[in-house]
Each structure stands twice: as C-alpha cells, then as structure tokens.
Amino acid sequence: MKGIAMLLRSAAVLALLAASPASAQGVVPGSAASSAVSLTAAQRSAAIADVVKKVTDRYVFPDRVPAIVARLNASLAAGRYDTDSPTAFAARVTEDLRAASNDRHMYLNYAPAQFAAASTSKRGGEDSPELQAFWQRKARRDNHGLTEMKILPGNVRYLRIAGFEWVEDQTGGAYDAAMRFLRDGDAVIVDLRGNGGGSHAAVRYLLSHFMASDQLDITFLETGKEPVQSRTLEYLPSGRLKSTPLYVLISKQVGSGAEAFAYDVQQFHLGTLVGATTSGAANNNELTPIAPGFILSCSYGRPVHPVSGSNWEGIGVKPDIATDAEQALEVAQSLALAGLLKRTDANPADRSAWTWARFGIEARLHPPVLSQAQLRAMAGQYGEQRVLWRDGALYYARRSGQAARLIPLTADGLFTVEGYDDHLHIRLTGDAMETQWNDEPAPTRLPRSSGVAKP
C-alpha cells in the first residue's frame, strides 16, 4: 500500500506554489519568489549537473534523455545560463527542458521555501515533515483548492476548483461538504479554468462521486515496475451524484491532474466539457530539490486510460462545446437550463424557475438590441408605477420615488431591474406594464395612463 499512497500523492502533480499562469500549465519558473539571492557560476554548473543526473536516472522516456542532456550542457557551455538571477536561470532551463522533451511537466522553479522543506528529506522530500507541513498550510488557506461554491439561477450548483490539493485525513472532509452542497442542485457546474493540476488522490475522490464504485479509472506505468491501477472509491460519506447533469469548464491553462478529471468526464461520458482545449500535460511527475533553492519537476511515468488506451499528453483535452473560456460559465448555464427544460417529469415550479433563469443567461450571451426610439416610447405612467426615460435608458420608479435602471432581457420588451438580483421582471407591451416577482405564479398587469411620466 505504501507504493500506491506515494503514487496518489505525486502522480500528475504540478508545483502548486509556482505563481504566474503565463505558460501552458500556469507555471512560470522562479515567479514564486524574489531574486534577492545572486546565483554564482559554480552554483549554476552544480544545478545543471544535478538536473542532468535526475533526468538521466528518472525520465519516463529514455530515448529522449540524450537530447535533453545535450541541450542543457550545450546551453551551459554557450553561456545561455549566465545570469545571477535565480528566476531567470530557472526560466531558461525550463525552456530548454520543454523544448528538448516536448513535455509540459519538465520545468525548474525557484522556490526557496519549498526547497528548504524538501531538503530535510533523504528521499527527495516525500517523507519530510517540514514539506508535509508546508503543503498542509497551503491547503488549509486554500480550502484544499475548493475556492468558490454558489447557487446559480435555476438551482444550478457551481463549484470552482483552483487546484487539486490533498492532505491525508483532511481534504476528504472539504470535498464531502462541497459534494453535499452540489447534491441538492438540479445541475452541477465544476469550474476548472486555470487549474494547473495537483494530487491524483483529490482527482480520484472527486471523480468517484460521478461513477460507480470500484471502477478502473486509470493505470500508471513506470519503466521497470508493475503497472499501478487507480479505481473509484467504494465508500463516499456524501453519496454519489451520478444522476445529476454535469458540466465542466476548461481552458488552455488547465493542466495535469485537472486535465485527468476532464479527460475522465469525456471518456466515461459523465458530462459535458465547455471552454477551450487544455494544455496537454499527462505524464506523472515528481518534485526534487535542486540547490541552492530550486524545485525540479521531472516526468517519471505515464497514465493510460481504460477507454482510449492512451492519454492527453501533447494534445490536450478538447471541449465538447468550444467557446471562449471567459464565456464558458454562461454557455454552460444555458446548456444546463435548456437540458433541464427538456425534462418531462419536472414539476411546474421547477420549470418556471428554469425558464426565468434562462431569460437572464440568454440576455448575457446574446444581448437584445432595442433602439432609442423603442425604449423612449415605453416610458410612461402605469397605475401608481412609472417608467422614466433618463440619460438614454429606461428607469423603473416605485411609489417611494426610488428609481432603478431597466435592463433588456428580450427584444420584445421584457426587462430585469438593476439591483433586484433578477428577482423582478417587467414587461412593457405598449399599453400596459406587467410586473412579476420570481416567486409569483403570474404577472400583475397595470394599464398605461394617458400622458408621459415625469422624470
């Protein structure tokens, strides 16, 4: 069991503490810390020698090792690494590692705090109490990567996972709470945009909620060792969500473990992927301290999926519905609501809520166009309510005198009211105003009075 425990911690893990998301996996070497330390020529040479040794000993594809080693040694000899900045040095080494290997998991980060913690271990950091405490502090502050949960209109439940972090005997509880929240939704959206990856243990825990128990998820291969299978968990405190429609948001910054979950969703037909093709980083990597303050990521194995017989390395995971990543949430909401409205077993209250919510989503995706003349003609007195024309827009004024801007939902005169959180809709038909709150079964009709409402 010790081997599988180490695998679950390290497989498909990215350097979660590397900060800026400029590269394909959201990792910019050296960006996690300042370059206050000046790197000497001797330190640069020693670091390259250590990197070469690690790549030679552990890299997953031995046939690529000579090219990687030659590239590193040639760059060192040519003076490409001649800089006293640790961050610049790490960036240049990463460029060469990736160019020679075509592997997004090959990189060098300048991360002195993580290096110090990992260096206390004789086995590269895996058994270091300091490193475990380092990850635990980060996981606790990040809520284990589960950074946002909310109820979207129409009772579509949303969960954002910024990173797949895992702390034994702790992270499972955070996922249990999140899954209980999602379980009561009519549909579920899991947002992975910008998620660079993390621990396979977290990915497996999440995936198990959408599949039957004890199903083969993926097999990990490492040269000279027996294949290791990962299977879905048999017991989940919060139960499973297999019957709930699932939508997963992806982007080009999604990598590694996050790609693994997206790939599973697609291969096992668990839900719909919405967004842009992911980065294409499938290999399993391990993190090693390199003096004087670096962390090297080196691929040592590769996953094989039971459905495709392959993985997503170098090609990424393509979305089922391609759209700009910035608009993926609204697109997924629209798809979710449209799917729910096709249900024949829905009760009228739920169907009304989904229809109501869809007006707002469609208006954001496809803003209706009404001319100034159309809008101005709708201003007027409606019973004791008024619609005002002011500064090129319509405003709804109640008896109290407070006015709120009307935002068009459709081109035929349906509006939502700014500041009312889409709880109030107003339809202007020309001869009447129809007001309806989201919990009312039918609108209230107010005939239009003669004359024009005063601003």
C-alpha positions in Angstrom: 0.0 0.0 0.0 2.9 2.3 0.5 3.6 2.4 -3.2 0.0 3.4 -4.1 0.0 6.0 -1.3 3.1 7.7 -2.8 1.6 7.4 -6.3 -1.6 9.1 -5.2 0.4 12.0 -3.7 2.7 12.5 -6.5 1.1 11.4 -9.7 0.0 14.2 -12.1 1.1 16.8 -9.6 2.2 20.3 -10.6 4.1 22.8 -8.5 1.1 24.4 -6.9 3.2 27.2 -5.4 4.5 28.4 -8.7 2.7 31.6 -9.2 2.1 33.3 -12.6 -0.1 31.5 -15.2 1.9 32.6 -18.2 2.8 29.2 -19.6 0.6 26.3 -20.8 0.3 24.9 -17.2 0.2 28.1 -15.3 3.8 27.8 -14.2 6.5 30.5 -14.6 9.8 29.2 -13.2 11.0 31.5 -10.4 7.9 33.6 -10.2 7.0 32.3 -6.8 9.8 34.2 -5.0 12.0 37.2 -5.5 15.5 37.0 -6.9 17.2 38.6 -3.9 19.9 35.8 -4.0 22.7 36.2 -6.6 23.5 33.0 -8.4 27.2 32.2 -8.9 28.7 30.4 -11.8 29.6 27.4 -9.6 26.0 27.2 -8.4 24.7 27.2 -11.9 27.0 24.5 -13.0 26.2 22.3 -10.0 22.5 22.8 -10.5 22.7 21.8 -14.2 24.7 18.7 -13.2 22.0 17.7 -10.6 19.2 18.3 -13.2 21.1 16.1 -15.7 21.5 13.3 -13.2 17.9 13.4 -12.2 16.7 13.4 -15.9 19.1 10.5 -16.7 18.0 8.4 -13.8 14.3 9.0 -13.8 12.9 10.5 -17.1 9.9 8.4 -18.4 11.1 8.2 -22.0 14.8 7.1 -22.0 15.1 7.7 -25.8 14.6 11.4 -25.2 17.2 11.7 -22.4 20.3 12.2 -24.7 18.6 15.2 -26.4 17.6 16.7 -23.1 21.1 16.3 -21.6 22.8 17.6 -24.7 20.6 20.7 -24.8 21.3 21.5 -21.1 25.0 21.0 -21.4 25.2 23.0 -24.7 23.3 25.9 -23.2 25.6 25.9 -20.1 28.7 25.9 -22.3 27.4 28.6 -24.6 26.7 31.0 -21.7 22.9 30.9 -22.0 22.6 30.4 -18.3 25.0 33.2 -17.4 22.7 35.2 -15.1 22.9 35.9 -11.3 19.1 35.9 -11.2 17.7 32.5 -9.9 14.3 33.2 -11.6 15.8 34.0 -14.9 18.1 30.9 -14.7 15.0 28.7 -13.9 13.1 30.1 -16.8 15.9 29.4 -19.3 16.4 25.9 -18.0 12.7 25.3 -18.3 12.6 26.5 -21.9 15.3 24.0 -22.7 13.8 21.1 -20.8 10.5 21.5 -22.6 12.0 22.2 -26.0 14.1 19.0 -25.9 11.4 16.8 -24.3 8.1 18.3 -25.6 6.9 17.6 -22.1 4.9 20.2 -20.1 5.8 18.5 -16.8 9.5 19.2 -17.3 10.4 22.5 -15.5 12.6 24.2 -12.9 11.1 26.6 -10.3 12.9 28.9 -8.0 11.0 28.2 -4.7 13.4 28.6 -1.7 10.7 27.9 0.9 9.6 24.6 -0.7 13.3 23.7 -1.3 14.2 24.2 2.3 11.3 22.0 3.4 12.0 19.3 0.9 15.8 19.3 1.6 15.2 17.8 5.1 14.3 14.5 3.5 16.8 11.9 2.3 14.3 10.7 -0.3 13.8 14.0 -2.1 11.1 15.4 0.1 8.3 12.8 0.1 8.9 11.8 3.8 9.8 15.3 5.0 7.6 16.5 7.9 8.5 20.1 7.0 7.3 19.6 3.5 4.1 18.0 4.6 3.5 20.9 7.0 4.3 23.3 4.0 1.5 21.7 1.9 -0.9 21.5 4.8 -0.6 25.2 5.5 -1.3 26.0 1.9 -4.2 23.6 1.6 -5.8 25.0 4.8 -5.6 28.6 3.5 -7.0 27.5 0.0 -9.8 25.3 1.5 -8.0 22.5 -0.2 -8.4 24.1 -3.7 -12.2 24.4 -3.4 -12.3 28.1 -3.6 -15.9 29.0 -4.5 -19.4 27.5 -4.2 -22.6 29.2 -5.1 -26.2 28.6 -6.3 -26.7 30.0 -9.8 -30.2 30.9 -11.1 -32.4 27.9 -11.6 -30.7 26.0 -8.8 -27.7 25.2 -10.9 -24.9 24.5 -8.3 -21.4 25.8 -9.0 -18.0 24.7 -7.6 -14.7 26.2 -8.5 -11.6 24.0 -8.0 -8.4 26.2 -8.3 -6.1 23.2 -7.6 -6.3 19.6 -6.7 -4.6 19.7 -3.3 -4.6 16.8 -0.9 -3.8 16.4 2.7 -4.4 13.0 4.2 -7.4 12.8 6.6 -8.2 16.4 5.9 -9.0 17.1 2.3 -11.7 14.5 2.1 -13.8 16.4 4.6 -13.7 19.5 2.4 -14.8 17.6 -0.6 -17.6 15.9 1.4 -19.0 19.3 2.3 -18.7 20.5 -1.3 -20.4 17.4 -2.7 -23.3 17.7 -0.2 -23.8 21.3 -1.5 -23.7 20.1 -5.1 -26.0 17.1 -4.5 -29.1 19.4 -4.0 -28.6 21.1 -7.3 -30.7 20.5 -10.4 -27.5 20.5 -12.4 -23.8 20.9 -11.5 -21.0 23.0 -13.0 -17.4 22.3 -11.9 -15.1 25.1 -13.0 -11.5 24.0 -13.7 -10.4 27.1 -15.6 -6.9 28.0 -14.7 -6.4 24.8 -12.6 -2.9 23.6 -13.2 -3.4 20.2 -11.6 -2.4 18.6 -8.3 -2.7 15.3 -6.5 -4.3 12.3 -8.1 -5.9 11.4 -4.7 -8.0 14.6 -5.0 -8.9 13.9 -8.6 -9.9 10.3 -7.7 -12.0 11.4 -4.8 -13.9 13.9 -6.9 -14.3 11.5 -9.8 -15.7 8.8 -7.6 -18.8 10.9 -6.9 -19.8 10.7 -10.5 -19.1 7.0 -11.2 -20.0 3.6 -9.7 -17.7 2.2 -7.1 -14.6 0.1 -7.8 -14.3 1.1 -11.4 -10.9 1.3 -13.1 -10.1 5.0 -13.6 -6.6 4.9 -14.9 -3.4 2.8 -15.0 0.0 4.4 -14.2 3.1 3.0 -16.0 6.7 3.4 -14.9 9.7 1.7 -16.6 10.9 -1.4 -14.6 7.8 -1.5 -12.4 4.5 -3.2 -12.3 1.5 -1.1 -13.6 -0.5 0.5 -10.8 -4.2 0.8 -11.2 -6.4 3.6 -9.7 -10.0 2.7 -9.1 -13.0 4.7 -7.9 -13.7 4.6 -4.2 -16.4 2.3 -2.7 -17.4 4.5 0.2 -18.3 8.2 0.0 -19.7 9.9 3.0 -21.8 12.4 0.9 -23.0 9.8 -1.6 -22.8 9.9 -5.4 -24.1 12.4 -8.0 -24.4 10.1 -11.0 -27.9 11.2 -12.0 -27.2 15.0 -11.8 -26.3 16.7 -15.2 -22.6 17.7 -15.0 -20.8 20.5 -16.9 -17.1 21.0 -16.6 -15.4 24.3 -17.6 -11.9 24.1 -19.1 -9.3 26.4 -20.6 -5.9 26.3 -22.1 -4.4 26.9 -18.6 -5.9 23.6 -17.3 -3.1 21.0 -16.9 -2.1 17.7 -15.5 -4.5 16.4 -12.8 -7.2 18.9 -13.8 -6.9 17.5 -17.3 -7.2 14.0 -15.9 -10.6 14.8 -14.4 -11.8 16.5 -17.7 -10.5 13.5 -19.7 -12.4 11.1 -17.4 -15.6 13.1 -17.8 -15.3 12.9 -21.6 -14.1 9.3 -21.9 -16.6 7.9 -19.5 -19.4 10.2 -20.8 -20.1 11.6 -17.4 -20.9 15.1 -18.5 -20.2 17.9 -21.0 -16.9 19.9 -21.3 -17.3 23.6 -22.1 -14.5 26.0 -23.0 -11.1 25.7 -24.7 -8.6 22.8 -25.3 -6.4 22.2 -22.3 -2.6 22.3 -22.2 -1.7 18.7 -22.8 0.3 17.6 -19.8 -0.4 14.0 -18.9 2.8 12.4 -17.6 3.3 11.7 -13.9 6.0 13.9 -12.3 7.9 14.1 -9.1 9.4 17.2 -7.5 13.1 17.2 -6.4 15.1 19.9 -4.6 18.0 21.3 -6.6 20.5 23.5 -4.7 20.6 26.4 -3.9 16.8 26.9 -3.9 15.1 25.3 -6.9 12.5 22.6 -7.4 12.8 20.3 -10.4 9.7 18.7 -11.9 10.7 15.5 -13.8 8.3 13.1 -15.5 8.8 9.5 -14.3 5.7 7.7 -15.6 2.7 8.0 -17.8 -1.1 7.3 -17.4 -3.1 5.0 -19.7 -6.9 5.5 -19.7 -9.0 2.3 -19.9 -11.3 3.7 -22.6 -8.9 5.4 -25.0 -5.9 3.2 -24.3 -3.9 6.4 -24.3 -3.9 9.8 -22.6 -3.9 13.6 -23.4 -0.1 14.3 -23.5 0.8 16.9 -26.1 -2.7 17.2 -27.5 -4.8 18.3 -24.5 -8.5 17.6 -23.8 -10.8 19.1 -26.4 -14.1 20.6 -25.2 -17.5 19.1 -26.3 -18.7 22.7 -26.6 -16.0 25.1 -27.8 -16.2 28.7 -26.6 -14.1 31.4 -25.2 -13.0 30.4 -21.7 -14.2 33.8 -20.4 -17.8 32.9 -21.6 -17.8 29.3 -20.7 -19.8 29.7 -17.5 -22.7 31.4 -19.2 -22.6 28.9 -22.0 -22.7 26.0 -19.5 -25.6 27.6 -17.6 -27.5 28.0 -20.9 -26.9 24.3 -21.7 -27.8 23.2 -18.2 -31.1 25.1 -18.2 -32.0 24.0 -21.7 -31.4 20.4 -20.7 -33.5 20.7 -17.6 -36.4 22.3 -19.6 -36.5 19.1 -21.7 -37.4 17.0 -18.7 -40.9 15.6 -18.9 -41.0 14.8 -15.2 -40.3 18.3 -13.9 -42.9 20.0 -11.6 -44.3 23.4 -12.7 -42.4 25.3 -10.0 -39.1 24.0 -11.1 -39.9 24.5 -14.8 -40.9 28.1 -14.1 -37.6 28.7 -12.2 -35.5 27.3 -15.1 -37.4 29.4 -17.6 -37.0 32.5 -15.5 -33.3 31.9 -15.1 -32.8 31.2 -18.8 -34.0 34.7 -19.8 -31.1 36.3 -17.9 -28.5 33.9 -19.2 -29.6 34.3 -22.8 -29.6 38.0 -22.5 -26.0 37.9 -21.3 -24.9 35.6 -24.1 -27.0 37.4 -26.8 -27.8 41.0 -25.6 -31.0 42.2 -27.2 -30.9 45.4 -29.2 -33.6 48.0 -28.8 -33.4 51.4 -30.5 -33.5 54.6 -28.5 -36.9 55.3 -30.1 -38.3 51.9 -29.0 -37.1 52.5 -25.4 -38.3 56.0 -25.2 -41.8 55.1 -26.4 -42.1 52.7 -23.4 -41.7 55.5 -20.9 -45.0 56.4 -19.1 -47.3 56.2 -16.1 -48.6 52.7 -15.3 -51.1 52.9 -12.4 -49.0 54.2 -9.5 -45.8 53.0 -11.1 -43.7 55.0 -13.5 -41.2 54.2 -16.3 -38.8 57.1 -16.8 -36.7 58.0 -19.8 -33.4 59.3 -18.4 -29.9 59.6 -19.9 -30.7 57.3 -22.8 -32.1 54.5 -20.7 -35.4 53.4 -19.0 -35.8 53.5 -15.2 -38.4 51.9 -13.1 -39.8 54.2 -10.3 -41.9 52.9 -7.5 -44.2 54.9 -5.3 -41.3 55.6 -2.9 -39.6 57.6 -5.7 -36.6 55.4 -5.9 -35.7 54.5 -9.5 -33.7 51.6 -10.8 -32.5 51.1 -14.4 -34.3 48.6 -16.6 -32.0 46.1 -18.4 -33.5 44.4 -21.5 -33.8 40.7 -21.5 -35.6 40.3 -24.9 -36.2 42.5 -27.9 -39.9 42.4 -27.3 -40.0 44.4 -24.1 -39.0 42.1 -21.2 -36.7 43.7 -18.7 -35.0 42.9 -15.4 -34.4 45.6 -12.8 -30.9 46.6 -11.8 -30.2 45.9 -8.1 -33.0 43.4 -7.7 -30.8 40.4 -8.4 -33.1 39.2 -11.2 -35.9 38.6 -8.8 -38.2 41.1 -10.6 -39.2 41.1 -14.3 -41.1 43.9 -16.1 -42.7 43.5 -19.5 -43.7 46.7 -21.3 -46.3 45.9 -24.0 -47.1 49.5 -25.1 -50.5 49.7 -23.5 -49.6 48.1 -20.2 -46.8 47.1 -17.7 -46.7 43.6 -16.4 -44.7 43.1 -13.2 -43.8 39.7 -11.8 -41.6 38.6 -9.0 -39.8 35.2 -9.4 -41.9 33.6 -6.7 -45.2 34.7 -8.2 -47.2 32.3 -10.4 -48.4 35.1 -12.8 -47.7 38.7 -13.6 -49.6 41.8 -12.3 -50.9 43.9 -15.2 -51.0 47.7 -14.9 -52.7 49.6 -17.8 -50.9 52.6 -19.1 -52.2 56.0 -18.2 -52.5 58.8 -20.7 -49.7 61.3 -20.7 -45.9 60.9 -20.2 -44.3 60.2 -16.9 -42.2 63.0 -15.5 -38.6 62.2 -14.8 
